[in-house]
Amino acid sequence: NRFAITSQSGGGLITLALPLDYKQERQYVLTVTASDGTRFDTVQVFINVTDANTHRPVFQSSHYTVSVSEDKPIGTSIVTISATDEDTGENARITYILDDNIPQFRIDPDTG
């Protein structure tokens, strides 16, 4: 079992006995019994496993080179930069940021 339970200050302390893997199991349902020797009660404990942010975003290309004519109007799309992330859910959400403060360029934070 992935979990262990010990009595701790009048309560039961549930601890991890084995590592969790979100991709294998997203929820565990444990049945815990409390007993005074003659009588008992049981309760179900639902443990939801959340995905760790284990992967970094990776750009589809190691570099991008673009030529643009100086007479292009403001707002002209120059290039779409794209990255992917192998995580799931919120951990796979990528935000794009220009590190250089060059006023002639901007990037859409959601689409690149």
Secondary structure, 3 states (H helix, E strand, C coil): CCEEEEEECCEEEEEECCCCCCCCCCEEEEEEEEECCCCEEEEEEEEECCCCCCCCCEECCCCCCCCCCCCCCCCCCCCCCCEECCCCHHHHCCCCCCCCCCCCCCCCCCCC
